[in-house]
Amino acid sequence: MLIALKKITINEFSPNLFWDVDESQFDMDKYASHVIQRVLEYGQLCDWRIIMSYYGLDKIVEHCRRLRTLDPRALSFICCLSHTKKETYRCYNFAQSFPTLWNS
């Protein structure tokens, strides 16, 4: 027995997240990394619940590990939830390659 999944629209997220995205072009699968990054960096708890129910934690972690940039708080949040180390994420290693003067 197959259960049809509800199609998630842009209107279900907080209005500040995807103000610059055309609703007709919104594809949760095609732009998964973009959606996940926006929700982690600027979303609310209700937005997090939407991507958790749609992607699942494993897929979210998989996409986060490939991101070139991610806010340090968002990185800490995903590491805490998934019990993973920051060193396994590309954004952490990339940021370490270019330290700013005030973070030295």
C-alpha positions in Angstrom: 0.0 0.0 0.0 1.5 3.3 -1.1 0.9 6.5 0.9 0.9 9.7 -1.2 3.2 12.3 0.3 1.9 15.8 0.6 3.6 18.2 -1.7 5.3 20.9 0.3 4.9 24.4 -1.0 6.9 27.5 -0.3 3.9 28.9 1.7 4.4 26.4 4.5 7.7 27.9 5.5 8.3 31.2 7.3 7.8 34.1 4.9 11.4 35.4 5.5 13.1 32.2 4.2 12.2 32.1 0.5 11.1 35.6 -0.3 13.5 35.6 -3.3 12.4 32.2 -4.8 9.7 31.8 -7.5 7.0 29.5 -6.2 6.7 27.8 -9.6 10.4 27.0 -9.5 10.4 25.7 -5.9 11.5 22.1 -5.8 12.4 20.6 -2.5 14.4 17.7 -4.0 16.3 19.6 -6.7 17.4 22.4 -4.3 17.6 20.4 -1.1 21.0 21.9 0.0 19.6 25.4 -0.5 16.5 24.7 1.4 18.3 23.0 4.3 20.9 25.8 4.6 18.2 28.5 4.7 16.2 26.7 7.3 19.2 26.0 9.5 20.5 29.6 9.3 17.3 31.6 9.3 14.4 29.3 10.0 12.2 28.8 13.0 11.4 25.5 14.8 8.3 25.0 12.6 10.5 25.2 9.5 13.0 22.7 11.0 10.1 20.3 11.6 9.1 20.6 7.9 12.5 19.6 6.6 13.0 16.9 9.2 9.7 15.3 8.2 10.5 15.6 4.5 14.2 14.7 4.4 15.0 13.0 7.6 18.1 13.6 9.8 20.5 11.5 7.7 19.8 13.3 4.5 20.1 16.7 6.2 23.5 15.8 7.6 24.6 14.4 4.2 23.7 17.8 2.6 25.2 19.8 5.4 28.5 18.0 5.1 28.9 19.1 1.5 28.0 22.8 2.1 30.9 25.2 1.6 29.5 27.7 4.1 27.3 27.3 7.1 26.7 29.6 10.1 28.7 28.4 13.1 25.6 28.2 15.2 23.8 26.1 12.6 26.8 23.8 12.3 26.9 23.3 16.1 23.1 22.6 16.1 23.3 19.9 13.4 26.4 18.4 15.0 24.6 18.2 18.4 21.5 16.6 16.9 23.4 14.1 14.8 26.2 13.4 17.2 28.8 14.1 14.5 32.1 16.1 14.7 32.5 19.5 13.1 35.7 18.3 11.4 33.7 16.0 9.1 31.9 19.0 7.5 33.3 20.9 4.5 32.2 24.3 5.8 34.3 23.8 9.0 37.4 22.8 7.1 37.0 25.5 4.5 36.6 28.2 7.2 39.8 27.0 8.9 41.7 27.6 5.6 40.8 31.3 5.7 40.7 32.5 9.3 39.9 36.1 9.9 42.1 38.3 12.1 39.5 38.5 14.9 39.0 34.7 15.0 42.7 33.9 15.3 
